[in-house]
Amino acid sequence: MDQHQALVSWKRAGQVFSDNQYSRAHEWKFDGGLSVPASSAPSSVPLPYSVAENVDPEEALVAALSSCHMLFFLAFAAKQGYIVDSYTDDATGYMEANERRRKSITRITLRPHVEFSGDTIPSTDQIAALHALSHDHCYIANSIRAEVSIESA
């Protein structure tokens, strides 16, 4: 069993707190030493109590899924002999009411754009197959209930 940890920390910093007008800014720390400024999404908690520039949990979920999918795509493309020059994904998560009428990220759309070079460039069907294989193996996709669609360019 693998374990993956993150340290999440927040401090009141002298704010009243009981009036619900406190900063939601906090920090994520990862085992490699990286610290990421985080906050609630301004759509959940209005400014100035959220920090729009910081990463929010909803964005992080979308980024985690996109990153996981990309890493599997790159690995499978390399194993099949393709040379990937670049991979970008303009991914979007959609917050809606779920079947229990709770706000939830119900859908995530990945929009990967991949550039290849070399002697063998995959066809559109081969790229779609790589994305399907990557989605099937992605740890994050296998962990969430949101519907995931892939709009490959």
N, CA, C and O of each residue as an XYZ file, in Angstrom:
612
protein
N       0.845     -1.182      0.000
C       0.000      0.000      0.000
C       0.885      1.239      0.000
O       1.792      1.366      0.823
N       0.616      2.146     -0.925
C       1.313      3.431     -0.957
C       0.556      4.427     -0.091
O      -0.666      4.350      0.038
N       1.278      5.346      0.490
C       0.656      6.436      1.240
C       1.122      7.753      0.655
O       2.280      7.890      0.261
N       0.234      8.707      0.598
C       0.542     10.027      0.067
C       0.022     11.046      1.061
O      -1.162     11.041      1.399
N       0.897     11.917      1.528
C       0.531     12.843      2.587
C       0.658     14.288      2.148
O       1.464     14.637      1.286
N      -0.155     15.103      2.762
C      -0.068     16.551      2.616
C      -0.367     17.155      3.985
O      -1.258     16.691      4.696
N       0.370     18.171      4.340
C       0.109     18.895      5.577
C      -0.663     20.154      5.205
O      -0.172     20.982      4.437
N      -1.857     20.299      5.740
C      -2.698     21.468      5.482
C      -2.774     22.257      6.786
O      -3.136     21.708      7.827
N      -2.429     23.556      6.727
C      -2.443     24.347      7.962
C      -3.087     25.710      7.746
O      -2.913     26.343      6.705
N      -3.835     26.145      8.758
C      -4.522     27.432      8.784
C      -4.369     28.000     10.180
O      -4.322     27.251     11.155
N      -4.291     29.318     10.283
C      -4.237     29.987     11.586
C      -5.222     31.142     11.599
O      -5.407     31.829     10.594
N      -5.839     31.342     12.725
C      -6.817     32.420     12.887
C      -6.176     33.791     12.789
O      -6.807     34.728     12.298
N      -4.967     33.931     13.232
C      -4.192     35.165     13.127
C      -4.932     36.381     13.687
O      -4.939     37.449     13.075
N      -5.551     36.210     14.849
C      -6.178     37.331     15.543
C      -7.558     37.722     15.048
O      -8.159     38.645     15.598
N      -8.075     37.064     14.047
C      -9.410     37.393     13.538
C     -10.481     36.919     14.530
O     -10.247     35.983     15.295
N     -11.634     37.554     14.518
C     -12.697     37.233     15.469
C     -13.168     35.783     15.321
O     -13.374     35.116     16.336
N     -13.338     35.291     14.154
C     -13.745     33.939     13.800
C     -15.230     33.680     14.016
O     -15.890     33.187     13.101
N     -15.779     33.989     15.175
C     -17.188     33.687     15.457
C     -18.144     34.494     14.586
O     -19.323     34.153     14.490
N     -17.661     35.552     13.953
C     -18.509     36.337     13.052
C     -18.494     35.790     11.621
O     -19.145     36.345     10.736
N     -17.751     34.702     11.397
C     -17.633     34.040     10.095
C     -16.932     34.913      9.054
O     -17.006     34.630      7.858
N     -16.259     35.962      9.496
C     -15.548     36.851      8.590
C     -14.046     36.709      8.815
O     -13.366     37.647      9.230
N     -13.563     35.531      8.533
C     -12.149     35.228      8.708
C     -11.573     34.753      7.375
O     -12.302     34.276      6.506
N     -10.297     34.887      7.234
C      -9.629     34.484      5.998
C      -9.605     32.968      5.880
O      -9.326     32.248      6.839
N      -9.903     32.512      4.683
C      -9.819     31.072      4.394
C      -8.465     30.706      3.793
O      -8.248     29.561      3.399
N      -7.558     31.673      3.723
C      -6.212     31.405      3.209
C      -5.513     30.402      4.122
O      -5.561     30.522      5.346
N      -4.876     29.430      3.522
C      -4.123     28.428      4.266
C      -2.988     27.919      3.387
O      -2.772     28.430      2.288
N      -2.275     26.930      3.860
C      -1.106     26.449      3.134
C      -1.125     24.934      3.041
O      -1.487     24.237      3.990
N      -0.728     24.442      1.879
C      -0.512     23.001      1.682
C       0.989     22.782      1.634
O       1.696     23.486      0.913
N       1.483     21.812      2.393
C       2.908     21.458      2.355
C       3.019     19.986      1.967
O       2.301     19.126      2.477
N       3.946     19.731      1.046
C       4.136     18.381      0.539
C       5.504     17.861      0.943
O       6.397     18.636      1.285
N       5.666     16.537      0.903
C       6.875     15.901      1.426
C       8.158     16.327      0.730
O       9.234     16.216      1.318
N       8.079     16.801     -0.481
C       9.271     17.271     -1.177
C       9.689     18.663     -0.762
O      10.704     19.170     -1.240
N       8.920     19.301      0.129
C       9.252     20.626      0.617
C       8.469     21.751     -0.031
O       8.582     22.902      0.391
N       7.676     21.439     -1.050
C       6.906     22.469     -1.728
C       5.762     22.956     -0.841
O       5.063     22.155     -0.219
N       5.582     24.260     -0.790
C       4.450     24.872     -0.089
C       3.587     25.580     -1.122
O       4.096     26.313     -1.970
N       2.290     25.360     -1.046
C       1.348     25.948     -1.996
C       0.328     26.775     -1.229
O      -0.333     26.256     -0.330
N       0.187     28.055     -1.568
C      -0.858     28.855     -0.935
C      -2.231     28.399     -1.438
O      -2.452     28.287     -2.644
N      -3.135     28.142     -0.517
C      -4.457     27.634     -0.854
C      -5.531     28.500     -0.208
O      -5.241     29.322      0.660
N      -6.759     28.309     -0.637
C      -7.890     29.073     -0.118
C      -9.166     28.385     -0.545
O      -9.146     27.467     -1.365
N     -10.265     28.825      0.007
C     -11.553     28.416     -0.543
C     -11.719     29.118     -1.886
O     -11.065     30.126     -2.152
N     -12.585     28.587     -2.720
C     -12.885     29.247     -3.995
C     -13.743     30.473     -3.733
O     -14.644     30.422     -2.896
N     -13.485     31.571     -4.427
C     -14.337     32.755     -4.250
C     -15.806     32.485     -4.560
O     -16.675     33.209     -4.075
N     -16.101     31.465     -5.353
C     -17.500     31.112     -5.620
C     -18.148     30.445     -4.407
O     -19.374     30.406     -4.303
N     -17.331     29.921     -3.489
C     -17.855     29.296     -2.270
C     -17.891     30.276     -1.096
O     -18.875     30.359     -0.361
N     -16.803     31.005     -0.943
C     -16.690     32.002      0.126
C     -16.239     33.290     -0.546
O     -15.151     33.339     -1.119
N     -17.057     34.329     -0.485
C     -16.745     35.557     -1.233
C     -15.475     36.254     -0.754
O     -15.038     36.107      0.387
N     -14.900     37.027     -1.694
C     -13.776     37.890     -1.357
C     -14.251     38.897     -0.323
O     -15.418     39.283     -0.402
N     -13.498     39.339      0.594
C     -12.070     39.151      0.766
C     -11.721     37.951      1.649
O     -10.562     37.809      2.040
N     -12.672     37.095      1.971
C     -12.403     35.973      2.873
C     -11.765     34.790      2.151
O     -11.201     33.901      2.789
N     -11.852     34.778      0.836
C     -11.106     33.845      0.001
C      -9.980     34.626     -0.670
O     -10.013     35.854     -0.738
N      -9.001     33.907     -1.154
C      -7.896     34.531     -1.872
C      -7.910     33.945     -3.282
O      -7.531     32.794     -3.498
N      -8.353     34.756     -4.227
C      -8.547     34.284     -5.599
C      -7.262     33.748     -6.229
O      -7.319     32.834     -7.053
N      -6.107     34.300     -5.856
C      -4.835     33.889     -6.452
C      -4.381     32.520     -5.960
O      -3.567     31.870     -6.616
N      -4.888     32.077     -4.827
C      -4.454     30.805     -4.257
C      -5.195     29.647     -4.906
O      -6.268     29.825     -5.482
N      -4.618     28.474     -4.807
C      -5.255     27.264     -5.324
C      -6.399     26.884     -4.403
O      -6.249     26.877     -3.181
N      -7.554     26.567     -4.998
C      -8.658     26.084     -4.170
C      -8.838     24.586     -4.378
O      -8.359     24.054     -5.380
N      -9.510     23.888     -3.468
C      -9.642     22.433     -3.567
C     -10.274     21.965     -4.872
O      -9.905     20.912     -5.392
N     -11.210     22.722     -5.400
C     -11.866     22.330     -6.645
C     -10.868     22.363     -7.807
O     -10.824     21.439     -8.619
N     -10.072     23.424     -7.883
C      -9.032     23.517     -8.912
C      -8.008     22.399     -8.741
O      -7.541     21.815     -9.719
N      -7.668     22.112     -7.502
C      -6.674     21.080     -7.231
C      -7.161     19.706     -7.696
O      -6.378     18.913     -8.218
N      -8.442     19.430     -7.510
C      -8.998     18.154     -7.964
C      -8.901     18.049     -9.486
O      -8.488     17.019    -10.018
N      -9.280     19.108    -10.174
C      -9.209     19.119    -11.642
C      -7.759     18.958    -12.096
O      -7.476     18.178    -13.005
N      -6.849     19.685    -11.472
C      -5.431     19.597    -11.834
C      -4.868     18.209    -11.541
O      -4.079     17.685    -12.327
N      -5.264     17.610    -10.424
C      -4.780     16.272    -10.081
C      -5.229     15.248    -11.119
O      -4.442     14.403    -11.543
N      -6.485     15.324    -11.525
C      -6.990     14.405    -12.545
C      -6.248     14.615    -13.863
O      -5.794     13.655    -14.486
N      -6.128     15.864    -14.283
C      -5.453     16.175    -15.542
C      -4.002     15.703    -15.524
O      -3.524     15.111    -16.492
N      -3.311     15.962    -14.433
C      -1.904     15.572    -14.300
C      -1.749     14.054    -14.325
O      -0.865     13.530    -15.002
N      -2.599     13.355    -13.595
C      -2.553     11.900    -13.552
C      -2.784     11.315    -14.953
O      -2.053     10.428    -15.393
N      -3.805     11.822    -15.640
C      -4.114     11.362    -16.992
C      -2.913     11.613    -17.916
O      -2.517     10.735    -18.683
N      -2.347     12.808    -17.835
C      -1.204     13.153    -18.679
C      -0.019     12.226    -18.436
O       0.608     11.761    -19.388
N       0.291     11.954    -17.182
C       1.444     11.117    -16.867
C       1.276      9.706    -17.423
O       2.239      9.119    -17.917
N       0.068      9.158    -17.348
C      -0.173      7.848    -17.959
C      -0.095      7.942    -19.481
O       0.464      7.054    -20.125
N      -0.649      9.010    -20.064
C      -0.593      9.191    -21.512
C       0.859      9.215    -21.985
O       1.210      8.525    -22.942
N       1.700     10.002    -21.322
C       3.107     10.090    -21.708
C       3.795      8.725    -21.607
O       4.566      8.345    -22.488
N       3.514      8.001    -20.542
C       4.134      6.686    -20.355
C       3.701      5.710    -21.453
O       4.534      5.004    -22.022
N       2.409      5.671    -21.745
C       1.916      4.752    -22.776
C       2.389      5.170    -24.168
O       2.701      4.314    -24.996
N       2.443      6.465    -24.431
C       2.941      6.937    -25.733
C       4.397      6.529    -25.917
O       4.777      6.073    -26.995
N       5.207      6.685    -24.894
C       6.622      6.301    -24.970
C       6.752      4.798    -25.201
O       7.556      4.363    -26.025
N       5.966      4.007    -24.476
C       6.023      2.546    -24.644
C       5.638      2.126    -26.053
O       6.119      1.109    -26.551
N       4.773      2.905    -26.701
C       4.336      2.566    -28.061
C       5.236      3.198    -29.124
O       4.961      3.083    -30.318
N       6.299      3.857    -28.696
C       7.288      4.365    -29.635
C       7.013      5.746    -30.193
O       7.664      6.158    -31.153
N       6.072      6.469    -29.621
C       5.775      7.824    -30.086
C       6.648      8.819    -29.332
O       7.015      8.589    -28.180
N       6.975      9.918    -29.988
C       7.733     10.999    -29.366
C       6.764     12.153    -29.114
O       6.233     12.745    -30.054
N       6.539     12.465    -27.846
C       5.666     13.578    -27.472
C       6.546     14.796    -27.222
O       7.467     14.748    -26.406
N       6.260     15.884    -27.924
C       7.004     17.127    -27.740
C       6.367     18.028    -26.696
O       7.065     18.698    -25.935
N       5.047     18.043    -26.662
C       4.354     18.874    -25.666
C       2.967     18.310    -25.397
O       2.373     17.628    -26.232
N       2.481     18.614    -24.224
C       1.152     18.175    -23.804
C       0.589     19.299    -22.941
O       1.171     19.636    -21.910
N      -0.517     19.872    -23.346
C      -1.198     20.875    -22.538
C      -2.656     20.464    -22.416
O      -3.218     19.854    -23.326
N      -3.256     20.798    -21.300
C      -4.646     20.431    -21.061
C      -5.355     21.610    -20.408
O      -4.971     22.061    -19.328
N      -6.379     22.095    -21.067
C      -7.220     23.163    -20.530
C      -8.445     22.494    -19.893
O      -9.542     22.536    -20.450
N      -8.251     21.887    -18.741
C      -9.273     21.081    -18.071
C     -10.245     21.963    -17.290
O      -9.878     23.018    -16.774
N     -11.494     21.500    -17.217
C     -12.540     22.238    -16.501
C     -13.358     21.282    -15.640
O     -13.779     20.222    -16.102
N     -13.575     21.662    -14.403
C     -14.474     20.930    -13.516
C     -15.768     21.714    -13.363
O     -15.755     22.943    -13.290
N     -16.870     21.006    -13.314
C     -18.194     21.639    -13.224
C     -18.838     21.316    -11.888
O     -19.053     20.153    -11.546
N     -19.143     22.372    -11.137
C     -19.784     22.235     -9.834
C     -21.289     22.331    -10.039
O     -21.806     23.343    -10.512
N     -21.976     21.261     -9.674
C     -23.430     21.193     -9.830
C     -24.000     20.387     -8.672
O     -23.256     19.843     -7.856
N     -25.302     20.317     -8.608
C     -25.944     19.452     -7.630
C     -25.803     18.006     -8.095
O     -26.021     17.701     -9.267
N     -25.439     17.124     -7.178
C     -25.333     15.711     -7.526
C     -26.681     15.013     -7.291
O     -27.691     15.666     -7.030
N     -26.679     13.696     -7.387
C     -27.931     12.950     -7.228
C     -28.542     13.096     -5.836
O     -29.736     12.852     -5.658
N     -27.751     13.484     -4.862
C     -28.242     13.739     -3.499
C     -28.554     15.218     -3.271
O     -28.839     15.633     -2.148
N     -28.499     16.006     -4.341
C     -28.730     17.453     -4.321
C     -27.691     18.203     -3.498
O     -27.980     19.247     -2.913
N     -26.481     17.658     -3.459
C     -25.350     18.302     -2.800
C     -24.443     18.880     -3.874
O     -24.276     18.289     -4.940
N     -23.854     20.043     -3.589
C     -22.885     20.603     -4.534
C     -21.713     19.640     -4.650
O     -21.197     19.128     -3.657
N     -21.317     19.414     -5.875
C     -20.275     18.431     -6.143
C     -19.638     18.750     -7.490
O     -20.272     19.339     -8.365
N     -18.386     18.359     -7.645
C     -17.787     18.371     -8.983
C     -18.378     17.132     -9.657
O     -17.953     16.007     -9.393
N     -19.353     17.352    -10.522
C     -20.055     16.227    -11.148
C     -19.429     15.818    -12.474
O     -19.557     14.671    -12.900
N     -18.749     16.764    -13.127
C     -18.157     16.497    -14.434
C     -16.818     17.193    -14.523
O     -16.635     18.300    -14.016
N     -15.889     16.526    -15.173
C     -14.597     17.138    -15.484
C     -14.321     16.859    -16.950
O     -14.382     15.717    -17.405
N     -14.018     17.916    -17.678
C     -13.679     17.773    -19.087
C     -12.197     18.055    -19.263
O     -11.704     19.127    -18.910
N     -11.498     17.075    -19.814
C     -10.092     17.246    -20.159
C     -10.027     17.642    -21.630
O     -10.723     17.066    -22.465
N      -9.200     18.613    -21.939
C      -9.029     19.078    -23.314
C      -7.536     19.048    -23.679
O      -6.924     20.089    -23.916
N      -6.971     17.848    -23.720
C      -5.531     17.760    -23.994
C      -5.197     18.094    -25.436
O      -5.918     17.730    -26.365
N      -4.099     18.784    -25.596
C      -3.526     19.054    -26.909
C      -2.102     18.502    -26.861
O      -1.274     18.942    -26.064
N      -1.840     17.531    -27.728
C      -0.554     16.840    -27.714
C       0.135     17.051    -29.049
O      -0.478     16.910    -30.107
N       1.407     17.388    -28.990
C       2.209     17.531    -30.200
C       3.256     16.436    -30.225
O       3.947     16.190    -29.236
N       3.361     15.785    -31.369
C       4.285     14.678    -31.571
C       5.325     15.051    -32.622
O       5.116     15.961    -33.424
N       6.444     14.339    -32.605
C       7.436     14.442    -33.665
C       8.032     13.060    -33.878
O       7.675     12.104    -33.189
N       8.926     12.967    -34.820
C       9.574     11.686    -35.087
C       9.017     11.003    -36.318
O       8.205     11.570    -37.048
N       9.458      9.797    -36.533
C       9.085      9.036    -37.721
C       7.658      8.509    -37.672
O       7.024      8.348    -38.714
N       7.149      8.242    -36.487
C       5.816      7.651    -36.351
C       4.918      8.586    -35.554
O       5.083      8.752    -34.345
N       3.973      9.190    -36.246
C       2.990     10.071    -35.607
C       1.692      9.281    -35.478
O       1.213      8.731    -36.470
N       1.112      9.210    -34.280
C      -0.105      8.421    -34.133
C      -1.288      9.056    -34.870
O      -1.379     10.276    -35.008
N      -2.183      8.193    -35.336
C      -3.412      8.656    -35.982
C      -4.382      9.168    -34.913
O      -4.159      8.995    -33.715
N      -5.440      9.788    -35.368
C      -6.479     10.266    -34.444
C      -7.031      9.113    -33.619
O      -7.247      9.261    -32.417
N      -7.258      7.977    -34.245
C      -7.767      6.801    -33.525
C      -6.748      6.281    -32.514
O      -7.121      5.866    -31.416
N      -5.470      6.299    -32.875
C      -4.439      5.838    -31.944
C      -4.308      6.781    -30.751
O      -4.077      6.335    -29.627
N      -4.456      8.079    -30.994
C      -4.421      9.054    -29.896
C      -5.618      8.836    -28.980
O      -5.473      8.858    -27.758
N      -6.799      8.625    -29.558
C      -8.003      8.361    -28.754
C      -7.814      7.096    -27.917
O      -8.233      7.051    -26.760
N      -7.189      6.073    -28.491
C      -6.934      4.840    -27.751
C      -5.957      5.076    -26.595
O      -6.118      4.512    -25.512
N      -4.944      5.913    -26.834
C      -4.007      6.270    -25.758
C      -4.736      6.991    -24.623
O      -4.481      6.727    -23.448
N      -5.643      7.900    -24.979
C      -6.410      8.608    -23.945
C      -7.316      7.643    -23.182
O      -7.425      7.741    -21.960
N      -7.962      6.719    -23.881
C      -8.842      5.750    -23.208
C      -8.036      4.869    -22.254
O      -8.466      4.612    -21.130
N      -6.882      4.415    -22.696
C      -6.010      3.593    -21.863
C      -5.530      4.387    -20.646
O      -5.494      3.870    -19.529
N      -5.165      5.642    -20.877
C      -4.700      6.508    -19.782
C      -5.805      6.744    -18.770
O      -5.566      6.690    -17.564
N      -7.004      7.003    -19.247
C      -8.141      7.221    -18.346
C      -8.409      5.964    -17.516
O      -8.672      6.047    -16.316
N      -8.342      4.820    -18.157
C      -8.607      3.562    -17.469
C      -7.596      3.289    -16.357
O      -7.937      2.671    -15.348
N      -6.354      3.747    -16.535
C      -5.302      3.495    -15.550
C      -5.115      4.624    -14.535
O      -4.463      4.420    -13.511
N      -5.664      5.792    -14.794
C      -5.439      6.963    -13.932
C      -5.984      6.725    -12.520
O      -7.168      6.438    -12.345
N      -5.124      6.844    -11.533
C      -5.504      6.628    -10.139
C      -6.592      7.595     -9.688
O      -7.518      7.210     -8.973
N      -6.479      8.830    -10.102
C      -7.456      9.832     -9.670
C      -8.807      9.568    -10.324
O      -9.840      9.628     -9.658
N      -8.807      9.277    -11.621
C     -10.069      8.954    -12.306
C     -10.749      7.755    -11.658
O     -11.976      7.703    -11.572
N      -9.950      6.793    -11.202
C     -10.505      5.611    -10.548
C     -10.959      5.883     -9.121
O     -11.559      5.015     -8.487
N     -10.680      7.080     -8.609
C     -10.999      7.423     -7.225
C     -12.190      8.365     -7.079
O     -12.701      8.541     -5.972
N     -12.635      8.965     -8.160
C     -13.681      9.974     -8.049
C     -14.982      9.499     -8.698
O     -14.988      8.580     -9.517
N     -16.083     10.148     -8.311
C     -17.393      9.824     -8.891
C     -17.752     10.705    -10.062
O     -18.690     10.385    -10.791
N     -17.054     11.789    -10.274
C     -17.363     12.709    -11.358
C     -17.215     12.018    -12.712
O     -16.340     11.173    -12.904
N     -18.076     12.391    -13.631
C     -17.966     11.911    -15.009
C     -16.778     12.628    -15.655
O     -16.631     13.842    -15.515
N     -15.953     11.889    -16.344
C     -14.786     12.475    -16.998
C     -14.942     12.302    -18.504
O     -15.157     11.193    -18.993
N     -14.833     13.405    -19.230
C     -14.838     13.321    -20.690
C     -13.534     13.897    -21.219
O     -12.910     14.751    -20.589
N     -13.136     13.409    -22.390
C     -11.872     13.827    -23.001
C     -12.167     14.362    -24.377
O     -12.657     13.641    -25.246
N     -11.868     15.627    -24.570
C     -12.036     16.283    -25.876
C     -10.650     16.499    -26.447
O     -10.051     17.558    -26.258
N     -10.147     15.506    -27.139
C      -8.788     15.558    -27.659
C      -8.721     16.421    -28.903
O      -9.567     16.308    -29.790
N      -7.704     17.294    -28.972
C      -7.522     18.166    -30.131
C      -6.764     17.463    -31.214
O      -6.515     18.045    -32.270
